[in-house]
Structures are given as structure tokens and as C-alpha cells.
């Protein structure tokens, strides 16, 4: 039987492209989303190109719905080989204007749902497998006006680095991608930036020139093909055909006393 891949947020953007790509290369794809009509469209697209797919409506921010979804998948397939978490949302505001609901909603969809899904899927990864989570440069470097999103995506990094070590003896690899792609979620932000620079008569920054969801999907398919068991705990930036490997944070400097520390700080700042 072909490998079983469960993909959250698979009805649009990057998740949709990954689902279709994996269906084309022989995975049995479980398409997760919140809208049955959109799920059915992706399932039909995978089947149209000769792939195998089924869909499941579940709000992955609700642990009881995740449990029910995994139970149905295991009853049908018996195991799960790949889990890809691509579900996401945005409620952008600066801290002073951010509501409790906006904060909680983004953490629930990006971060808490990653925990709920992984915790319930792990017992069914009998032959090893791959866990792949979507993070963001917002989680790596911060992003003004996105404190909830940045915090959630930084939390994903902690999951990756912890579980990569925790699960390596089970032959389960855990990695993350920080994608730069034009999607329904990123398009309003990119269009706003484009308009801002056009009004200034300034060139559009290279940073905001992003690739497509299909670029990310092709990278995912090739990543899953790699057989190296040590290819785990990594963060990959993917923007079009450009791929970046992010490093885990390392100490910049240390000192033997508080006075020496701040002396070194001032010296480095002075440089």
C-alpha cells in the first residue's frame, strides 16, 4: 500500500498544492479542511491525475475533532506515514489593538492544533515517518503587527527541535518550512506593500517577491524522498526555486560576570 499522508489546511494555498503534488507521486492523501465542498474539489483534482485521496472535515484547533479524524483515518488505512500541518489563519494587529480572541485564535490554529494532531497521530506511525510543519520568517525574526502569528510560528520551531531529538530513535523525522509564496493569506499583505512602495515611487523590495505554492510543494515531495535519517530538526526557507537552511540559534557571546557582560555588550555596540 502506498504511504498515507495527512495534510491539514489542504483546501487552499500551500496545503492544497502539497496535497495535489503528493497525490501525483503516489501517496494516499487525506485532505483536511473546514469546508466539504473545497475538500471535495481537491480530492477530485488528485483523482483526476491518477492519485488516491479522501477528505475529512475537521477543525484541527478542536482536540475532540482531531481525535475523531485520526480514528476514522486509522480505521480505513491502519497507519499514517506523513503528517503535514499547513492550516493557518491571520488576525493582524499591533499589540495595543489586539484582542484576546485574535491572539487565541491564531495560536489555536497554528500552534495548539500542531500539538493535537501530532500527539494523536504519533501512535500510528508504526514504520517511522515524517512530520512537516509550516513556520515563517515571522517566527524566526519577528514581524511588526503580527505578535500572535510570530509567537505561534516561533512555537513551531520549539516543537520541531524538541521532537526531532525525541523521536529520532523511532525513525520519525521532524522538520519545518518557512515558505514565501503568494497565497490567499499572503496576497493582501503583499498587495499592501506593493501599493505603499508604488506611492513612494520606490522599487518593490526583493524580499516581497515571492514564489508560488507549487514551488513549496515540489520541495516537500523531494524532501520526503530523501532517505537520510539525520535529515531532521531542520528549518528550510523556500521562495520559488531558492532554498535556505536556517540555523538553530547559538550564543553570540558569554561573560563571567554581569559587569563583564555589559562591558562586552557596549564594546560590540560601539563597533
N, C-alpha and C positions, 0 to 999 in steps of 0.2 A: 504494500500500500504506500502511496506517495505521502510525503511528510505533510502534517497538518499545521497550518499557520493561522493563528487568531490575530486579527488586526482590529484595534479599536479606532473609532473615528474614520472608518473606511469608506464613507459615502461622499467625501469631498476632498479636494486638495491633495496633499501628500499621501494621506492614508489610502485614498481611492487609487492613486497611481501605483502605490506599492501593491495593493490587492490585485490589480489587473496584471502587473508585471509578474508577480509570483504565480498567478494562475497560468500565465503563458509559459512559465518554465517548469511546470509540473507539480506545484504544491496544491493540496486540497485547502482552499481558502475559506475561512469563516469571516464573513463581512459583518462587523458590528457597527451600529449607529443608532440614532434615535428616531429615524423616520423609515417606516417599512417600504414606502414607495421608492425612496432613494436607494435603500438596501437592495431591493429587487432589481433596480436598474444596473447596479454594479455586478450583481450575480449574473444577470443575463449577458452583460458585456464579457465577463470572464468565460461563460459557457459558449458564447458566440465564437470565441477564438480557440475553442477546444479545451478549455480548462474546466476544473471541477470547483464548485463553490456552493456554499449555503450561507444564509443570512440569519442574524439574530438581533432583534431589537432589545437593547438594554441600556439603561443609564448607568455607566460604569462608576459614577460618583455615588451610587447606592450599593452598599455591600450586599444586600439581600438579592438585588438583581444580578450582580456579578456571580454570586453563588448559583443562582438558578441557571444562568447562561452556561457556566462551566459544567454543571451537572448534565445539561442537555448535550453539550458537545462530547463529553466523555461517554455518555450512553450510546452515541452514534459512532464515534471514532476510536474510543478506547484509550487514546493518549493525545498529548499536544506536544509538538516538536519545536514550534517557534511562536513566541508572543511578541507582538509589536504594538506599542502604545503610542497612538497618534491622535487620540482625542484631545481637543483643546478648545478654549474659548478666550475671549478678551473682555475686560471691563477696565479700560484705561482711565486713570485719573491720577493727579498728583496726590500725595499723602493727605494733605489738608482737606481734599474734597472727596476722598474715597470712603464709601460707606462700608459698614461691616459686611453687608451682603456681597458687595463687589469683591472684597477681599476673600471671603469664604468660598464664593463660587469658583473663582479661578484656582484656588488651592485644591478644592474638591475635584475639579475636572482634570487638572494636570497631575497633581501630586498624590492626593489620597487615593484616587482611582488606580494609580500605578501600583500602590501597595495592595489594594483589594484584589486586583487581578493577579498579580504575581503570587501573592500568598495562597490563592486558591488554585492556581494553575500548577505551581511547583510540584505537588504530589503526583501529578500526571505526566511529568517529563521523565518517563521511565528510561529512555535511552540517551540521556543528555539532551542538549538543545541550545537554543539561542533566545535570549531576551534582549530586545532592542527598544530603547526609549528615546523619545524626541525631547531634546533640551533646546537651548537657544543661547545665542551670544548674550542675551539679556541676563541669563543665569550665570554666565561666565564673567561678564564685565559690568553688569548693571544697565538699566535703561530708564531714563527720566520719564516719569509719568506712568511707569509700569511696575510699581513696587510689588504688587501682588503677583504679576507674571514672572518678574525677576526672581522673587523668593521661591515660587513654585519650581521654576526651571533650575535654580540652584539646588533645591532639594532633590531633584532628579539626579544631579551629579553625585550627591551623597549616597543615593540608592545604588548607583552604578558601581562606585568604588568599593562600597561595602559588600554588595552581593557578588561582585567579581571574585573577591577573596573567599567569601563564604561558600560559594557554590562551585568553585573550580574543581574540587575533588569529586563532584557529581557530574563532571564533564558538561557543565552548563556555562555558556559564555554570556556575559552581560556587557553590553556596550550602549553608547548613545550617539545620536547625530544632532548637531546644531545646524539645521538646514536654513538656507537662504533661497526662498522660492516665492514666486508670485502666486498667491492663493487667495481664496475669498477672505481669509483672515488678515493677510498682509496687504492686500491691494489698497484698502482705504488709507493705510499709513503711508505707503509708497506714493500714492497719488497726492496726498497732502504735502509730502516732502518735495515732490516734483513741482507742484504749484508754487510752493514757497521759494524755491530756487529760481523758477521762471520769473516770478515777480521781482526778484532781485537782479535779474539778467545775469545770473551766475550759472556756470556749468553744473549739471546734475552730478553729484558725487559718485565716484566709482563704487563706494560702499553699498549704495542703494540699487545698483544694477545687479539684479538677482536672476538666477536660473529658473528652471521650471520644476514642478513636482515630478515629472518624468525623469529628470536628471537624478533626483534623490532616489527614486525607485530603482533605477539601474544600479546605483551604488549599493543599495540594500541587497539586491539579488546577488551581486558579486561578493559582497561581504559574507553573506550566508554560505556561499560556495567554498569559502576558504576553510581548510581543514585544520589549521593550526590551533591547538587547544590553548595556546598562550595569547591568542588574539582576543583578549578580554580586558575589561576595565578601561576601555579607550573611549575618547570623545572625538568624533570626527566632524569637522565643518565641511558642508557640501554646498557649493554655489556654482551651478552649471557644471562644467567639467573640472572645476578647481576643487581639490580636496585638501583640507588642512587637518593636521593632527594636533589637538590641543594637549598641553601638558598639565598634569596634576600640579597644583600649587606647591611650591617649595620655599623654604625660608629664604628671605632676602639677606638678612644678616642677624647676628646674635651678639649679646654682650654679657659680661659677668656681673653687671650691676645696673641699677636704674640710671645712675649718673652717666655711666659709660654708654648706655643705650641711647640716651637723648643727645649725648655728645656726638655719637656716630650719626644719629639722625640729622643733626644740624650740619655736620660736615658733608654728608651726602646731599642734603638740600642745597648747600652752598655751591656744590659743583654744578 
